[in-house]
Amino acid sequence: MSTSSLELEAFDRSGYAGYDTQLAADPDEELTRIGPGTPAGEYLRRYWHPVALGRELGERPVATRILGEDLVLFRDRGGRVGLVHRRCPHRRASLEFGTCEERGIRCCYHGWHFDVDGALLDAPGQPPEAKARLEARVRLGAYPAFEYQGLVFAYLGPMREMPRFPVYDAFELPDMERVPYKAPFRCNWLQVLDAIVDPIHTSFLHSNISRVQFSVGFGEVGQMDYFERGMWFAGTNTRRVGDNVWFRANELVLPNFTQAGAAFAADGTKQRYYGRSAFTRWVVPLDDEDTMCYAWANFGERGDPPEYNTPEGPELIEQGEIFDRPYEERQRFPADAEATEGMGRITVHANEHLAPSDKGVALMRRRLREEIRRVAAGASPMHATETQSSPLPTYGGDTVLTMPRVGNGDESALLSRLAHRLMEIQYAADRLEEPERVALVSREMRELEKRGLGALAED
């Protein structure tokens, strides 16, 4: 067919709005820019963050980038962890080529020797008087860092505002094996963080659009509810699976601590009382366009099955697919990396069209903005350790109750009431020790199950 005979009338001129659709070009600077001196960067620097896996620290220093800063991480021969500015304050040589000493790190260029707190311990080759002056005056920029259960944590903010390290209940759950891992994302941190309070994406990205990456039950679009309680946020999905109701809570504690239900232990077909999170995870910005999630994968009766404790297991728990895959496979079976990185290195929020299912995203962004502005105004941000006693309670997890359908009508209102009741049960047990908390929450859940969905309609 020649171009002159093409039926151009087939194109409806009231559609095809590509030319007329003008997109905004600038990202939300307040939420996405995290470098030194930026509003979000200054906010994030007031918290402890994991910055490496402990096993990454060997005989040699490690060059790294965290919150937009070029740094060097090392373990001295005395076993202490150091996190320091990358360049030596003498002549700016990179300490990534330095040597780990019994105490601190030594620069390769002129042998200047620094402790983990940045103190100059030795400046070889200098006259005694000059050496003493240098040791009193020169400091290498350094941040507090330590290793805990295979993750290295650091604080990059002003020392006068350093908070207590938050110990969450998930850190010490009995009979649970925690395996540290990291997951890279080539995009802005907020694109990764948003997903945790976006429970509907699981039904599509991990089930109905891609192959079934976790279980068939995830494909059911259930009743979504959203909870805000101080620094704690939860996006819940309550699904009908036959005669069972599967309640799943994804959780965020500001600014970037996240948990969710099990990846492979729950599919809605078997009863499960008060299951806990598949991962205990932080979403850490490396810079404006790169993010690293540091986490423990949790294996055990209340976490994911021990048979997934394999080299690739944490990757599957994190996003349903392994990280390093051919491009064609990523197109056919996209997972979280493809969805978030596909938005661009920094997505432009002004071009989004948020819907009711994005309520959790909107709530979280609003609270983040409030806290960022608190810091910009000279105040301290909220810390979980100020509002709850240690260990801090968490709520990410799964519960599956046998509760047959009541009638043939829409049961979304009943499922929403159930979700609220299940969260209330957990909130009420906040201050109990773990054995008492498990006993109380499980007992209350069984009582709800015994009464059935119909009883919620009468409450």
N, C-alpha and C positions, 0 to 999 in steps of 0.2 A: 504494500500500500504506500502510495506516495504521500509526502507530508501535506500536499495541497488537499488531499481527500480525507485527512483526519477529521473525525467528528468532534470538534472542540466543544460542541454544545453538550457533550456528555459530562463536562465538568461543571458542577453547580457553583455559580459565581457567588452565592451567598455563604459558601464554606471556604475551605482552603485559606486560612487566615495567617499563613506563615509570614507574608510580607508585612501585614498590619500588626502582628504581635511584637511589641517592643519589650524586650527583657531588660531588667535592671542589671547593671554590671558590677556593682560594689557589694561585697559581703558585709555582714553585720560586724563591724569592727569591734564593738563592745564585747561581744560574746566569743568571737573566733580568734582574734589576735592575742597571742599568749607570751610574746617576748618580754624581756626586761623592760619595766616602765609602762607597759600597756595595762589598762584596767583589769582585764581577765588574768593577765600574767601576774599582777601584784596580788590578786585574790588567790590564785592557785598556790602561790608561794607561801601562803600562810598555813599549809597543810603538809603532812607527811605523805610521800608517794613512793611506791616501789620503782626502782630505777634499773634493776638488773636481776638476773638469776645468780644465786650464789656460786653456782658451778662455772659461771663465766669468768670468775676471778681466779687466775692462775698465777704463774710466776711473773708475768709481764703486765704492765698497766693496760687499761682498755680506754681508747678514745670513745667518747659518747656525746650525745647531744640531748639535753633535757630542758624543757621549757624555753627553747630558743637559745640556750647557752652551750658553748663548746667546752666540754669538761673532760677530765680524766678520772677514771675510777680504778682503784687498786686495792689489794690486800697486802699489807706489809708482812714481813716474815714473822712478826710477833702475833699475827692473826687479826689485827685491827683493819677495819675498812676505812679508806679515805676517798673523798670526792672533792676534787680541787679544780681550779681554773686550769685550762689546758696549757697556757703559756707561762713559762718561768718569768718571774718579775725582774730577773737580772737582764737578760738580753732577748727574751721572748721566744726561746726555743720551746718546742712542744714536749711536754712531759710524757706524752704517749711513748716516747723513746727513752724515758728514764728507767731507772732500776728500782725495784722494790727492796728496801732495806729492812733490817731488823726492826727499825723504828722509822716509819715514813717512807719518803720517796726522794731519789737523787736525780738531778738533771744530768742528761748525757753531755751537755755542751761544756760546762765549767765545773760540774760536780757540786753545785749548791744543793744542800740537803734540807728537806722540809718535813716537819711532822704532819700527822693527819689533820691537825687543826690549823695548818698553814704557818706555824712558827718556823723561822729560819734557825736550824740547828747548827749549820756549818757553812762557811763560805771559804773554801780552800784557796790557798795562794795569796791571801790578803795579809797586810801587816796587822799585828795584834790589835792595835787601836782601831783601825778601820773595820776589822772583823767584828769587834765588839759593837761598834756603832751600827753596822749593817744588821747584826742579829737583833738589836734592839728596835730598829726602825722598819725593816723589810718584813712583810708578810705575804704569803701566797694566799689568794682567795680560796677558802675551803668551806665545806658544808658538813654538818653532822650526818653520819651514815652508819648503819649497822645491819647485820644479817639476822633474819628471823625466819625459821622454818623454810630455808632455801630461797627466800626473796631478800634482796637488799633494798632497804628503805632509806630515804634521805629527806631532809628538810632544807629548802632553798630560800627561806624567807628571813626577815630580820630576827636576830637572836632574842631580842627583848619580847617578841611575840610568839616564840616557839611553843606550840601547844603540847599537851600530853599526847603520847602515842595512843591512838584509839584501838583497844582490843575488843573485837566483836566476838559474840558467842560462837560464830562459825569457825573461829581460829582454833578452838579447843574442844570441838565436839568429840565425845568418846567413840571409839570403834570406827573411826573414819580415817582413811589414809589420804593425806593431802600431797599432791604431786605438783610442783611448781612448773609453770610453762609461760611462754610469751607468744603474743599474736600480733604481727605487724599489719598496719593499715596505711596505705598511701593516700591519706586524706586528713582533713581537719578533725580534731578530737571530738567536736560536737556532733558530727555526722555519725560517729561510732556510738557516742553516749546516748543520742536520741533513741536508738533502737531498743534500749532496755525498757523504756516506758511506752513502747509501741507494740502491744501484744498482738495486734491483728496481723503484723507482718509475718509471724510464724506460720499462720494458716496458708499463706500464699507463697512466700519465698522458699520456705522449707517443706512445702507439701504440694499445693495445688498447681503451682507454676513449674517448679523444678521437680525432680524425682522426690520420693518420700525420703527425707534425709534423717528423720528421727523415728516417727511412727505414724501410722495412718490416722490415729486420733488427732494429731496436730492439724490436720486439714479441715476439721470442723470449725466453722466460724461461730464462736460461742458468744456469751454475754460478757461484754467488757465493762469494767468499772475501774475507777481511779481514786487513789487515796493519797492525801497529803497530811503529814503529821510531823511538824517541826522540820527537821532536815531529811526525814524519811519520805520517799515517794514509792508508790506501788501501782503498777498496771496489772490488773488481773483478768484472766479469761476463764469463764466457767462454761464448760462444754458438756453436752449430753452425749454419752457413749453407751448406747443400749439402755440397760436399767441403771447404769452408773452415771454419776455426775463428777466430772474431773475439774477440780479447782486448781489453777496454776497462778502463782504470783511472781512477777518480775519486780525487782526491787532496786532502788537507787538511794544512796545516802550521799548528800552533797559533800564535796563537789563531784566525785567521780568513782565512788565505791559501788559496785553492782553485784547482784546475785539474781538467780532465776531458779526455776524448778529443774528437776532432773532431765537430762537429755534422752537417756535410754532406759531408765528404770521404770518410768511410768508411761503408759499409753492409754489409760482410762479404762482398761478392761479388768484390772485387779484392784481390790481394795488397798488403800494406802493411807495411813493416818500420819499426818504431820511429817511428810518427807522434806528433806532439806535440799539445798542448792547443788546443782551440778558443778558450778564454779564459784569461787570467791575471787573477785576480779576488780582491778582498777583500770580506768581508761586514762592513760598518761600522754599528754602532748609532748612530742619531741621538739617540734617547731610548729609553725602555722599549718604546714601541709603534710605532716607525718605524725602518726600516732602509734604507740605501742601499748597493748593490753598486757599487763602482768597479772598472773592469777595462780591459784591452786585449783586443780581438778580434784573433786571430792569423791572418793570411792568408799562404799560401805553400804550397810543395810538402809540407811536413810539418805544416801547420795546415789551415785551411779554404780552399776554393777562392776565388781572387781575385774571381770574379764575385759573391760574396756581400758584397763590400766596397761596400755601398750604404748610404744613410741608415737603412734598416730592418734591414740585415743583422745588426748586433750584437744587436738585439732578438730576432731569430729564433734566433740562436746562443744567447742567454741562456736562452730558455724555449720556443722553438718557435712562438711567436705574437708579434705586435706588442703593445706595452704598452697603448696606449689603444684599447680596443674597446668596442662597445655591450654592455650587460649580457647581452642574449639570446645574443650570440655567445660571451661568456665562459662562459655556462651550457652551451652546446652543445659548445664546444671549450675546456675549461679547460686552463690551463698552470700553471707553478710559482706565479705570483702568486695564482691562484684557490685552489690547494691549500693554500698556506701562510697566506694571509690568511683563508681560510675557517675556520681553526682558532680564530680570534678574535685580538684584538690581542696578548694574551699567553696562550698555551695552558697548560693545567694538566696537568703531567706525571703527576700522581697518577691521572688519569682514562684514561691510555693503557694498552694491553695489548700490550707489546712481544713480538715473535715472533723466531724464529731469524734471519729476514732482517734484523732490526734490530740485529744484533750490532755493526755499525760505529757506529751511533748510541749504543749503550750504552757502547762503548769510549771514544768521543770525549767523551761527557759525564763519564765517570768521570775521565779525565785532566784535563779542564777543571776539575773540582771539586778535584782534587789541587793543581793549579797555583794556583787561586784561594785555597786555604787556605794554600799556601806564602807568598803575599804577605801574607795576613791575619796570619800568624805573624811577619812582619817580615823574611822572606827575599826574595831576588830570584827571579823566575820563570826558567824555562829560556828561552834564546834560541838560535835556529838558528845564529847566527853563532858561538856558543861550541862547537858540536859538529861543524861541517863547515867546510871552507875555502871561500873565495869563488872563483868563483860557486857558490852552493848548489845541489845537484842536486835535480831534480824528476822526477816519474814519471808524471804524468797524461798519457794518450795512448792511441793505438790501435795494435794490431798484428793483421794478418790473414794467417794462414798456411794454405797448402793442405795439409790433413791429413785424408784420407778416414777415414770411420768404420771402426773395427776391430770386426767382428762385429755382432751385432744387439742386444746387451745395453745396459744402462744405462752410459753413459760418463762420468757425473758425476765419479767418482773420478779418471779420467784427465784430465779437463778441469781439475780442481783441482790435480793435479800439474803440469800445464802452466802454470797461472797462477803457482804458486809458483816454477817454474823461470824463467819470464819475469821475475818480479820480482827473483830472485837475479841474473840476468844484468845487470840494470840496476844493482843495488846494487854489484856487483863493479866496475863502471866509474865509480864516483862521482868519483874523484880525477883522472880523465883530462880533458885539454882536449877541447872539443866535437868537433873533427874526429876525434880518436882514439876518443872515446867512441862516436860514431855508427858508425864503422867496426867497432869491436869488437862492439857490441851487435847491429848488423845481421848481422854474420857469424855470431854465435852463434845468432841467431834462424833464419837460413837453415839452419844445421846441424841445429837441432831439427826444422825442417820436413822436411829431407831424411830424417832418421831415422824420422819418423812417430810417431803416437800410441802405436803398439804398443811402441816402444822405451821409453816412459815406464813401461809396466807391468813392464818387466824391470829398471829402475833400482832 
